[in-house]
Amino acid sequence: MQVTLKVPRIHCSGCVNTVTTAVGKLPGVTTVGASEVTKEVKVEFDPALVSEQKIRLQLVQVGYPAA
Ligand SMILES: [Cu+2]
């Protein structure tokens, strides 16, 4: 399953690293693609192990809430 989230606070490659690391370490997340240009985070995940809600919660916890 794939979801694309808009994360307005991503503004540089440091933010991209923070977001990619935080979401990437969630069990069940297979791929994370973040961009400071589009301010989007594309996440591929196994819905049996993780949910969009958990991904959103993780983003909030590292200071990058999705819109
Ligand atoms: Cu930044």
N, CA, C, O and the ligand as a Tripos MOL2 file, in Angstrom:
@<TRIPOS>MOLECULE
protein
  269   267    68     0     0
PROTEIN
NO_CHARGES

@<TRIPOS>ATOM
      1 N           0.8480   -1.1850    0.0000 N.3       1 MET1
      2 CA          0.0000    0.0000    0.0000 C.3       1 MET1
      3 C           0.8850    1.2360    0.0000 C.2       1 MET1
      4 O           1.9600    1.2450    0.5990 O.2       1 MET1
      5 N           0.4180    2.2850   -0.6830 N.am      2 GLN2
      6 CA          1.2140    3.5030   -0.7350 C.3       2 GLN2
      7 C           0.3800    4.7080   -0.3500 C.2       2 GLN2
      8 O          -0.8020    4.7870   -0.6860 O.2       2 GLN2
      9 N           0.9970    5.6520    0.3580 N.am      3 VAL3
     10 CA          0.3090    6.8860    0.6930 C.3       3 VAL3
     11 C           1.2710    8.0500    0.4610 C.2       3 VAL3
     12 O           2.4750    7.9350    0.6900 O.2       3 VAL3
     13 N           0.7170    9.1670    0.0030 N.am      4 THR4
     14 CA          1.5120   10.3750   -0.1620 C.3       4 THR4
     15 C           0.9670   11.4310    0.7840 C.2       4 THR4
     16 O          -0.2070   11.7970    0.7170 O.2       4 THR4
     17 N           1.8310   11.9150    1.6650 N.am      5 LEU5
     18 CA          1.4140   12.8920    2.6690 C.3       5 LEU5
     19 C           2.0960   14.2280    2.3890 C.2       5 LEU5
     20 O           3.2730   14.2770    2.0330 O.2       5 LEU5
     21 N           1.3460   15.2950    2.5530 N.am      6 LYS6
     22 CA          1.8990   16.6390    2.4100 C.3       6 LYS6
     23 C           2.4150   17.0810    3.7770 C.2       6 LYS6
     24 O           1.6700   17.1100    4.7570 O.2       6 LYS6
     25 N           3.7050   17.4240    3.8250 N.am      7 VAL7
     26 CA          4.3070   17.8180    5.0980 C.3       7 VAL7
     27 C           4.9560   19.1940    4.9120 C.2       7 VAL7
     28 O           6.1120   19.2880    4.4970 O.2       7 VAL7
     29 N           4.2060   20.2610    5.2210 N.am      8 PRO8
     30 CA          4.6610   21.6230    4.8970 C.3       8 PRO8
     31 C           5.9600   22.0280    5.5730 C.2       8 PRO8
     32 O           6.6670   22.8890    5.0490 O.2       8 PRO8
     33 N           6.3040   21.4420    6.7180 N.am      9 ARG9
     34 CA          7.5120   21.8750    7.4400 C.3       9 ARG9
     35 C           8.8110   21.3600    6.8420 C.2       9 ARG9
     36 O           9.8890   21.7680    7.2740 O.2       9 ARG9
     37 N           8.7330   20.4760    5.8640 N.am     10 ILE10
     38 CA          9.9760   20.0080    5.2320 C.3      10 ILE10
     39 C          10.5280   21.1360    4.3580 C.2      10 ILE10
     40 O           9.9010   21.5310    3.3750 O.2      10 ILE10
     41 N          11.7000   21.6480    4.7220 N.am     11 HIS11
     42 CA         12.2210   22.7750    3.9570 C.3      11 HIS11
     43 C          13.6640   22.5940    3.5100 C.2      11 HIS11
     44 O          14.1840   23.4430    2.7870 O.2      11 HIS11
     45 N          14.3320   21.5070    3.9190 N.am     12 CYS12
     46 CA         15.7130   21.3160    3.4950 C.3      12 CYS12
     47 C          16.0660   19.8310    3.5750 C.2      12 CYS12
     48 O          15.2470   19.0140    3.9960 O.2      12 CYS12
     49 N          17.2930   19.4870    3.1660 N.am     13 SER13
     50 CA         17.6640   18.0710    3.1460 C.3      13 SER13
     51 C          17.7830   17.5060    4.5600 C.2      13 SER13
     52 O          17.6500   16.2980    4.7560 O.2      13 SER13
     53 N          18.0360   18.3790    5.5560 N.am     14 GLY14
     54 CA         18.0700   17.9230    6.9390 C.3      14 GLY14
     55 C          16.7010   17.4250    7.3800 C.2      14 GLY14
     56 O          16.5800   16.3980    8.0470 O.2      14 GLY14
     57 N          15.6720   18.1770    6.9930 N.am     15 CYS15
     58 CA         14.2960   17.7570    7.2840 C.3      15 CYS15
     59 C          13.9860   16.4380    6.5800 C.2      15 CYS15
     60 O          13.3780   15.5400    7.1620 O.2      15 CYS15
     61 N          14.4060   16.3350    5.3360 N.am     16 VAL16
     62 CA         14.1800   15.1020    4.5730 C.3      16 VAL16
     63 C          14.7980   13.9200    5.3030 C.2      16 VAL16
     64 O          14.1780   12.8620    5.4100 O.2      16 VAL16
     65 N          16.0270   14.0940    5.8100 N.am     17 ASN17
     66 CA         16.6950   13.0140    6.5460 C.3      17 ASN17
     67 C          15.9310   12.6420    7.8050 C.2      17 ASN17
     68 O          15.7200   11.4630    8.0880 O.2      17 ASN17
     69 N          15.5160   13.6530    8.5610 N.am     18 THR18
     70 CA         14.7860   13.3920    9.8070 C.3      18 THR18
     71 C          13.5190   12.5980    9.5370 C.2      18 THR18
     72 O          13.2420   11.5990   10.2000 O.2      18 THR18
     73 N          12.7550   13.0560    8.5550 N.am     19 VAL19
     74 CA         11.4770   12.4140    8.2340 C.3      19 VAL19
     75 C          11.6970   11.0020    7.6820 C.2      19 VAL19
     76 O          10.9960   10.0620    8.0560 O.2      19 VAL19
     77 N          12.6690   10.8710    6.7980 N.am     20 THR20
     78 CA         12.9330    9.5680    6.1830 C.3      20 THR20
     79 C          13.3590    8.5450    7.2310 C.2      20 THR20
     80 O          12.9030    7.4020    7.2190 O.2      20 THR20
     81 N          14.2430    8.9720    8.1430 N.am     21 THR21
     82 CA         14.7070    8.0640    9.1970 C.3      21 THR21
     83 C          13.5690    7.6800   10.1270 C.2      21 THR21
     84 O          13.4010    6.5050   10.4540 O.2      21 THR21
     85 N          12.7840    8.6700   10.5560 N.am     22 ALA22
     86 CA         11.7150    8.4160   11.5350 C.3      22 ALA22
     87 C          10.6530    7.4700   10.9660 C.2      22 ALA22
     88 O          10.2280    6.5280   11.6350 O.2      22 ALA22
     89 N          10.2370    7.7280    9.7460 N.am     23 VAL23
     90 CA          9.1940    6.8820    9.1470 C.3      23 VAL23
     91 C           9.7730    5.5330    8.7230 C.2      23 VAL23
     92 O           9.1140    4.4980    8.8270 O.2      23 VAL23
     93 N          11.0210    5.5660    8.2410 N.am     24 GLY24
     94 CA         11.6410    4.3440    7.7530 C.3      24 GLY24
     95 C          11.8710    3.2880    8.8160 C.2      24 GLY24
     96 O          11.9710    2.1010    8.5050 O.2      24 GLY24
     97 N          11.9560    3.7160   10.0880 N.am     25 LYS25
     98 CA         12.2220    2.7280   11.1280 C.3      25 LYS25
     99 C          10.9490    2.0820   11.6680 C.2      25 LYS25
    100 O          11.0200    1.1770   12.4980 O.2      25 LYS25
    101 N           9.7940    2.5370   11.2070 N.am     26 LEU26
    102 CA          8.5470    1.8850   11.6220 C.3      26 LEU26
    103 C           8.4610    0.4950   11.0030 C.2      26 LEU26
    104 O           8.6400    0.3420    9.7950 O.2      26 LEU26
    105 N           8.1890   -0.5210   11.8230 N.am     27 PRO27
    106 CA          8.0350   -1.8620   11.2660 C.3      27 PRO27
    107 C           6.8950   -1.8930   10.2480 C.2      27 PRO27
    108 O           5.7930   -1.4160   10.5220 O.2      27 PRO27
    109 N           7.1690   -2.4570    9.0720 N.am     28 GLY28
    110 CA          6.1490   -2.5520    8.0340 C.3      28 GLY28
    111 C           6.2920   -1.5230    6.9330 C.2      28 GLY28
    112 O           5.6850   -1.6420    5.8690 O.2      28 GLY28
    113 N           7.1260   -0.4830    7.2080 N.am     29 VAL29
    114 CA          7.3960    0.5200    6.1740 C.3      29 VAL29
    115 C           8.5140    0.0010    5.2840 C.2      29 VAL29
    116 O           9.5930   -0.3300    5.7740 O.2      29 VAL29
    117 N           8.2660   -0.0740    3.9710 N.am     30 THR30
    118 CA          9.2660   -0.6220    3.0650 C.3      30 THR30
    119 C          10.0660    0.4650    2.3440 C.2      30 THR30
    120 O          11.2700    0.3150    2.1340 O.2      30 THR30
    121 N           9.3920    1.5660    1.9610 N.am     31 THR31
    122 CA         10.0780    2.6270    1.2380 C.3      31 THR31
    123 C           9.5580    3.9890    1.7020 C.2      31 THR31
    124 O           8.3590    4.1760    1.9050 O.2      31 THR31
    125 N          10.4960    4.9410    1.8660 N.am     32 VAL32
    126 CA         10.1100    6.3150    2.1640 C.3      32 VAL32
    127 C          10.7990    7.2280    1.1630 C.2      32 VAL32
    128 O          12.0170    7.1620    0.9950 O.2      32 VAL32
    129 N          10.0340    8.0730    0.5040 N.am     33 GLY33
    130 CA         10.6110    9.0610   -0.3980 C.3      33 GLY33
    131 C          10.1020   10.4400   -0.0080 C.2      33 GLY33
    132 O           8.9210   10.7460   -0.1720 O.2      33 GLY33
    133 N          11.0120   11.2800    0.5180 N.am     34 ALA34
    134 CA         10.5990   12.6240    0.9310 C.3      34 ALA34
    135 C          11.3000   13.6530    0.0560 C.2      34 ALA34
    136 O          12.4030   13.4180   -0.4370 O.2      34 ALA34
    137 N          10.6470   14.7980   -0.1320 N.am     35 SER35
    138 CA         11.2210   15.8470   -0.9690 C.3      35 SER35
    139 C          10.9620   17.2160   -0.3490 C.2      35 SER35
    140 O           9.8360   17.5220    0.0420 O.2      35 SER35
    141 N          12.0180   18.0470   -0.2610 N.am     36 GLU36
    142 CA         11.8260   19.4070    0.2520 C.3      36 GLU36
    143 C          11.2690   20.3260   -0.8360 C.2      36 GLU36
    144 O          10.8480   21.4460   -0.5480 O.2      36 GLU36
    145 N          11.2670   19.8520   -2.0820 N.am     37 VAL37
    146 CA         10.7260   20.6520   -3.1840 C.3      37 VAL37
    147 C           9.2010   20.5530   -3.2140 C.2      37 VAL37
    148 O           8.5030   21.5670   -3.2450 O.2      37 VAL37
    149 N           8.7020   19.3290   -3.2050 N.am     38 THR38
    150 CA          7.2450   19.1320   -3.2330 C.3      38 THR38
    151 C           6.6430   19.1380   -1.8270 C.2      38 THR38
    152 O           5.4300   19.2660   -1.6650 O.2      38 THR38
    153 N           7.5010   19.0000   -0.8120 N.am     39 LYS39
    154 CA          7.0590   18.8650    0.5800 C.3      39 LYS39
    155 C           6.1100   17.6770    0.7490 C.2      39 LYS39
    156 O           5.1510   17.7170    1.5190 O.2      39 LYS39
    157 N           6.4180   16.6340    0.0040 N.am     40 GLU40
    158 CA          5.6200   15.4160    0.0820 C.3      40 GLU40
    159 C           6.4620   14.2570    0.5900 C.2      40 GLU40
    160 O           7.6700   14.1910    0.3640 O.2      40 GLU40
    161 N           5.7950   13.3530    1.2770 N.am     41 VAL41
    162 CA          6.4300   12.1270    1.7500 C.3      41 VAL41
    163 C           5.6260   10.9600    1.1860 C.2      41 VAL41
    164 O           4.4510   10.7860    1.5100 O.2      41 VAL41
    165 N           6.2710   10.1710    0.3450 N.am     42 LYS42
    166 CA          5.6310    8.9780   -0.2070 C.3      42 LYS42
    167 C           6.0880    7.7770    0.5990 C.2      42 LYS42
    168 O           7.2850    7.5430    0.7670 O.2      42 LYS42
    169 N           5.1350    7.0290    1.0870 N.am     43 VAL43
    170 CA          5.4680    5.8850    1.9320 C.3      43 VAL43
    171 C           4.8080    4.6290    1.3790 C.2      43 VAL43
    172 O           3.6030    4.5980    1.1310 O.2      43 VAL43
    173 N           5.6180    3.6020    1.1910 N.am     44 GLU44
    174 CA          5.0860    2.2840    0.8660 C.3      44 GLU44
    175 C           5.1440    1.4360    2.1180 C.2      44 GLU44
    176 O           6.1660    1.3810    2.8010 O.2      44 GLU44
    177 N           4.0350    0.7740    2.4120 N.am     45 PHE45
    178 CA          4.0050    0.0090    3.6580 C.3      45 PHE45
    179 C           3.1000   -1.2040    3.5470 C.2      45 PHE45
    180 O           2.2570   -1.3100    2.6560 O.2      45 PHE45
    181 N           3.3090   -2.1170    4.4900 N.am     46 ASP46
    182 CA          2.4790   -3.3160    4.5800 C.3      46 ASP46
    183 C           1.3360   -3.0170    5.5480 C.2      46 ASP46
    184 O           1.5730   -2.8630    6.7460 O.2      46 ASP46
    185 N           0.1110   -2.9330    5.0550 N.am     47 PRO47
    186 CA         -1.0150   -2.5430    5.9120 C.3      47 PRO47
    187 C          -1.3090   -3.5560    7.0240 C.2      47 PRO47
    188 O          -2.0680   -3.2610    7.9470 O.2      47 PRO47
    189 N          -0.7190   -4.7330    6.9380 N.am     48 ALA48
    190 CA         -0.8860   -5.7080    8.0200 C.3      48 ALA48
    191 C          -0.0320   -5.3380    9.2330 C.2      48 ALA48
    192 O          -0.3080   -5.7790   10.3490 O.2      48 ALA48
    193 N           0.9970   -4.5330    9.0140 N.am     49 LEU49
    194 CA          1.9470   -4.2150   10.0840 C.3      49 LEU49
    195 C           1.8650   -2.7710   10.5730 C.2      49 LEU49
    196 O           2.1700   -2.4900   11.7320 O.2      49 LEU49
    197 N           1.4560   -1.8620    9.7010 N.am     50 VAL50
    198 CA          1.4630   -0.4420   10.0570 C.3      50 VAL50
    199 C           0.3260    0.2400    9.2930 C.2      50 VAL50
    200 O          -0.1610   -0.2810    8.2900 O.2      50 VAL50
    201 N          -0.0860    1.4070    9.7830 N.am     51 SER51
    202 CA         -1.2070    2.1110    9.1600 C.3      51 SER51
    203 C          -0.8190    3.5500    8.8420 C.2      51 SER51
    204 O           0.1800    4.0610    9.3480 O.2      51 SER51
    205 N          -1.6200    4.1990    7.9960 N.am     52 GLU52
    206 CA         -1.3780    5.6180    7.7150 C.3      52 GLU52
    207 C          -1.4330    6.4230    9.0110 C.2      52 GLU52
    208 O          -0.6700    7.3710    9.2010 O.2      52 GLU52
    209 N          -2.3450    6.0330    9.8980 N.am     53 GLN53
    210 CA         -2.4730    6.7430   11.1670 C.3      53 GLN53
    211 C          -1.1800    6.6620   11.9850 C.2      53 GLN53
    212 O          -0.7620    7.6520   12.5860 O.2      53 GLN53
    213 N          -0.5500    5.4870   12.0060 N.am     54 LYS54
    214 CA          0.7030    5.3370   12.7550 C.3      54 LYS54
    215 C           1.8240    6.1520   12.1140 C.2      54 LYS54
    216 O           2.6700    6.7200   12.8040 O.2      54 LYS54
    217 N           1.8130    6.1980   10.7940 N.am     55 ILE55
    218 CA          2.8200    6.9960   10.0810 C.3      55 ILE55
    219 C           2.6330    8.4670   10.4140 C.2      55 ILE55
    220 O           3.6020    9.1810   10.6710 O.2      55 ILE55
    221 N           1.3870    8.9150   10.4080 N.am     56 ARG56
    222 CA          1.0940   10.3140   10.7480 C.3      56 ARG56
    223 C           1.5080   10.6360   12.1890 C.2      56 ARG56
    224 O           2.0350   11.7120   12.4690 O.2      56 ARG56
    225 N           1.2620    9.6930   13.0880 N.am     57 LEU57
    226 CA          1.6330    9.8870   14.4890 C.3      57 LEU57
    227 C           3.1530   10.0150   14.6280 C.2      57 LEU57
    228 O           3.6500   10.8570   15.3760 O.2      57 LEU57
    229 N           3.8690    9.1800   13.9090 N.am     58 GLN58
    230 CA          5.3320    9.2310   13.9380 C.3      58 GLN58
    231 C           5.8300   10.5860   13.4280 C.2      58 GLN58
    232 O           6.7750   11.1500   13.9810 O.2      58 GLN58
    233 N           5.2040   11.0980   12.3900 N.am     59 LEU59
    234 CA          5.5820   12.4060   11.8550 C.3      59 LEU59
    235 C           5.3410   13.5030   12.8900 C.2      59 LEU59
    236 O           6.1650   14.4050   13.0420 O.2      59 LEU59
    237 N           4.2290   13.4300   13.5930 N.am     60 VAL60
    238 CA          3.9340   14.4100   14.6460 C.3      60 VAL60
    239 C           5.0090   14.3430   15.7300 C.2      60 VAL60
    240 O           5.4650   15.3740   16.2240 O.2      60 VAL60
    241 N           5.4100   13.1270   16.0960 N.am     61 GLN61
    242 CA          6.3700   12.9560   17.1830 C.3      61 GLN61
    243 C           7.7400   13.5330   16.8510 C.2      61 GLN61
    244 O           8.4750   13.9180   17.7610 O.2      61 GLN61
    245 N           8.0980   13.6010   15.5880 N.am     62 VAL62
    246 CA          9.3920   14.1900   15.2430 C.3      62 VAL62
    247 C           9.2570   15.6480   14.7960 C.2      62 VAL62
    248 O          10.2220   16.2600   14.3390 O.2      62 VAL62
    249 N           8.0460   16.1930   14.9340 N.am     63 GLY63
    250 CA          7.8570   17.6190   14.6630 C.3      63 GLY63
    251 C           7.4960   17.9740   13.2420 C.2      63 GLY63
    252 O           7.6030   19.1340   12.8420 O.2      63 GLY63
    253 N           7.0630   16.9770   12.4660 N.am     64 TYR64
    254 CA          6.6870   17.2260   11.0720 C.3      64 TYR64
    255 C           5.2700   16.7160   10.7820 C.2      64 TYR64
    256 O           5.0990   15.7520   10.0360 O.2      64 TYR64
    257 N           4.2660   17.3550   11.3660 N.am     65 PRO65
    258 CA          2.8990   16.8620   11.1280 C.3      65 PRO65
    259 C           2.4880   16.9840    9.6650 C.2      65 PRO65
    260 O           2.8000   17.9670    8.9940 O.2      65 PRO65
    261 N           1.7830   15.9640    9.1880 N.am     66 ALA66
    262 CA          1.2620   15.9960    7.8260 C.3      66 ALA66
    263 C           0.0340   16.8910    7.7900 C.2      66 ALA66
    264 O          -0.7040   16.9990    8.7690 O.2      66 ALA66
    265 N          -0.1710   17.5290    6.6460 N.am     67 ALA67
    266 CA         -1.3160   18.4410    6.4940 C.3      67 ALA67
    267 C          -2.6110   17.6310    6.4150 C.2      67 ALA67
    268 O          -3.6920   18.2060    6.2850 O.2      67 ALA67
    269 CU         15.1200   21.5060    7.2210 Cu       68 CU68
@<TRIPOS>BOND
     1     1     2 1
     2     2     3 1
     3     3     4 2
     4     3     5 am
     5     5     6 1
     6     6     7 1
     7     7     8 2
     8     7     9 am
     9     9    10 1
    10    10    11 1
    11    11    12 2
    12    11    13 am
    13    13    14 1
    14    14    15 1
    15    15    16 2
    16    15    17 am
    17    17    18 1
    18    18    19 1
    19    19    20 2
    20    19    21 am
    21    21    22 1
    22    22    23 1
    23    23    24 2
    24    23    25 am
    25    25    26 1
    26    26    27 1
    27    27    28 2
    28    27    29 am
    29    29    30 1
    30    30    31 1
    31    31    32 2
    32    31    33 am
    33    33    34 1
    34    34    35 1
    35    35    36 2
    36    35    37 am
    37    37    38 1
    38    38    39 1
    39    39    40 2
    40    39    41 am
    41    41    42 1
    42    42    43 1
    43    43    44 2
    44    43    45 am
    45    45    46 1
    46    46    47 1
    47    47    48 2
    48    47    49 am
    49    49    50 1
    50    50    51 1
    51    51    52 2
    52    51    53 am
    53    53    54 1
    54    54    55 1
    55    55    56 2
    56    55    57 am
    57    57    58 1
    58    58    59 1
    59    59    60 2
    60    59    61 am
    61    61    62 1
    62    62    63 1
    63    63    64 2
    64    63    65 am
    65    65    66 1
    66    66    67 1
    67    67    68 2
    68    67    69 am
    69    69    70 1
    70    70    71 1
    71    71    72 2
    72    71    73 am
    73    73    74 1
    74    74    75 1
    75    75    76 2
    76    75    77 am
    77    77    78 1
    78    78    79 1
    79    79    80 2
    80    79    81 am
    81    81    82 1
    82    82    83 1
    83    83    84 2
    84    83    85 am
    85    85    86 1
    86    86    87 1
    87    87    88 2
    88    87    89 am
    89    89    90 1
    90    90    91 1
    91    91    92 2
    92    91    93 am
    93    93    94 1
    94    94    95 1
    95    95    96 2
    96    95    97 am
    97    97    98 1
    98    98    99 1
    99    99   100 2
   100    99   101 am
   101   101   102 1
   102   102   103 1
   103   103   104 2
   104   103   105 am
   105   105   106 1
   106   106   107 1
   107   107   108 2
   108   107   109 am
   109   109   110 1
   110   110   111 1
   111   111   112 2
   112   111   113 am
   113   113   114 1
   114   114   115 1
   115   115   116 2
   116   115   117 am
   117   117   118 1
   118   118   119 1
   119   119   120 2
   120   119   121 am
   121   121   122 1
   122   122   123 1
   123   123   124 2
   124   123   125 am
   125   125   126 1
   126   126   127 1
   127   127   128 2
   128   127   129 am
   129   129   130 1
   130   130   131 1
   131   131   132 2
   132   131   133 am
   133   133   134 1
   134   134   135 1
   135   135   136 2
   136   135   137 am
   137   137   138 1
   138   138   139 1
   139   139   140 2
   140   139   141 am
   141   141   142 1
   142   142   143 1
   143   143   144 2
   144   143   145 am
   145   145   146 1
   146   146   147 1
   147   147   148 2
   148   147   149 am
   149   149   150 1
   150   150   151 1
   151   151   152 2
   152   151   153 am
   153   153   154 1
   154   154   155 1
   155   155   156 2
   156   155   157 am
   157   157   158 1
   158   158   159 1
   159   159   160 2
   160   159   161 am
   161   161   162 1
   162   162   163 1
   163   163   164 2
   164   163   165 am
   165   165   166 1
   166   166   167 1
   167   167   168 2
   168   167   169 am
   169   169   170 1
   170   170   171 1
   171   171   172 2
   172   171   173 am
   173   173   174 1
   174   174   175 1
   175   175   176 2
   176   175   177 am
   177   177   178 1
   178   178   179 1
   179   179   180 2
   180   179   181 am
   181   181   182 1
   182   182   183 1
   183   183   184 2
   184   183   185 am
   185   185   186 1
   186   186   187 1
   187   187   188 2
   188   187   189 am
   189   189   190 1
   190   190   191 1
   191   191   192 2
   192   191   193 am
   193   193   194 1
   194   194   195 1
   195   195   196 2
   196   195   197 am
   197   197   198 1
   198   198   199 1
   199   199   200 2
   200   199   201 am
   201   201   202 1
   202   202   203 1
   203   203   204 2
   204   203   205 am
   205   205   206 1
   206   206   207 1
   207   207   208 2
   208   207   209 am
   209   209   210 1
   210   210   211 1
   211   211   212 2
   212   211   213 am
   213   213   214 1
   214   214   215 1
   215   215   216 2
   216   215   217 am
   217   217   218 1
   218   218   219 1
   219   219   220 2
   220   219   221 am
   221   221   222 1
   222   222   223 1
   223   223   224 2
   224   223   225 am
   225   225   226 1
   226   226   227 1
   227   227   228 2
   228   227   229 am
   229   229   230 1
   230   230   231 1
   231   231   232 2
   232   231   233 am
   233   233   234 1
   234   234   235 1
   235   235   236 2
   236   235   237 am
   237   237   238 1
   238   238   239 1
   239   239   240 2
   240   239   241 am
   241   241   242 1
   242   242   243 1
   243   243   244 2
   244   243   245 am
   245   245   246 1
   246   246   247 1
   247   247   248 2
   248   247   249 am
   249   249   250 1
   250   250   251 1
   251   251   252 2
   252   251   253 am
   253   253   254 1
   254   254   255 1
   255   255   256 2
   256   255   257 am
   257   257   258 1
   258   258   259 1
   259   259   260 2
   260   259   261 am
   261   261   262 1
   262   262   263 1
   263   263   264 2
   264   263   265 am
   265   265   266 1
   266   266   267 1
   267   267   268 2
@<TRIPOS>SUBSTRUCTURE
     1 MET1         2 RESIDUE 1 A MET
     2 GLN2         6 RESIDUE 1 A GLN
     3 VAL3        10 RESIDUE 1 A VAL
     4 THR4        14 RESIDUE 1 A THR
     5 LEU5        18 RESIDUE 1 A LEU
     6 LYS6        22 RESIDUE 1 A LYS
     7 VAL7        26 RESIDUE 1 A VAL
     8 PRO8        30 RESIDUE 1 A PRO
     9 ARG9        34 RESIDUE 1 A ARG
    10 ILE10       38 RESIDUE 1 A ILE
    11 HIS11       42 RESIDUE 1 A HIS
    12 CYS12       46 RESIDUE 1 A CYS
    13 SER13       50 RESIDUE 1 A SER
    14 GLY14       54 RESIDUE 1 A GLY
    15 CYS15       58 RESIDUE 1 A CYS
    16 VAL16       62 RESIDUE 1 A VAL
    17 ASN17       66 RESIDUE 1 A ASN
    18 THR18       70 RESIDUE 1 A THR
    19 VAL19       74 RESIDUE 1 A VAL
    20 THR20       78 RESIDUE 1 A THR
    21 THR21       82 RESIDUE 1 A THR
    22 ALA22       86 RESIDUE 1 A ALA
    23 VAL23       90 RESIDUE 1 A VAL
    24 GLY24       94 RESIDUE 1 A GLY
    25 LYS25       98 RESIDUE 1 A LYS
    26 LEU26      102 RESIDUE 1 A LEU
    27 PRO27      106 RESIDUE 1 A PRO
    28 GLY28      110 RESIDUE 1 A GLY
    29 VAL29      114 RESIDUE 1 A VAL
    30 THR30      118 RESIDUE 1 A THR
    31 THR31      122 RESIDUE 1 A THR
    32 VAL32      126 RESIDUE 1 A VAL
    33 GLY33      130 RESIDUE 1 A GLY
    34 ALA34      134 RESIDUE 1 A ALA
    35 SER35      138 RESIDUE 1 A SER
    36 GLU36      142 RESIDUE 1 A GLU
    37 VAL37      146 RESIDUE 1 A VAL
    38 THR38      150 RESIDUE 1 A THR
    39 LYS39      154 RESIDUE 1 A LYS
    40 GLU40      158 RESIDUE 1 A GLU
    41 VAL41      162 RESIDUE 1 A VAL
    42 LYS42      166 RESIDUE 1 A LYS
    43 VAL43      170 RESIDUE 1 A VAL
    44 GLU44      174 RESIDUE 1 A GLU
    45 PHE45      178 RESIDUE 1 A PHE
    46 ASP46      182 RESIDUE 1 A ASP
    47 PRO47      186 RESIDUE 1 A PRO
    48 ALA48      190 RESIDUE 1 A ALA
    49 LEU49      194 RESIDUE 1 A LEU
    50 VAL50      198 RESIDUE 1 A VAL
    51 SER51      202 RESIDUE 1 A SER
    52 GLU52      206 RESIDUE 1 A GLU
    53 GLN53      210 RESIDUE 1 A GLN
    54 LYS54      214 RESIDUE 1 A LYS
    55 ILE55      218 RESIDUE 1 A ILE
    56 ARG56      222 RESIDUE 1 A ARG
    57 LEU57      226 RESIDUE 1 A LEU
    58 GLN58      230 RESIDUE 1 A GLN
    59 LEU59      234 RESIDUE 1 A LEU
    60 VAL60      238 RESIDUE 1 A VAL
    61 GLN61      242 RESIDUE 1 A GLN
    62 VAL62      246 RESIDUE 1 A VAL
    63 GLY63      250 RESIDUE 1 A GLY
    64 TYR64      254 RESIDUE 1 A TYR
    65 PRO65      258 RESIDUE 1 A PRO
    66 ALA66      262 RESIDUE 1 A ALA
    67 ALA67      266 RESIDUE 1 A ALA
    68 CU68       269 GROUP 0 **** ****
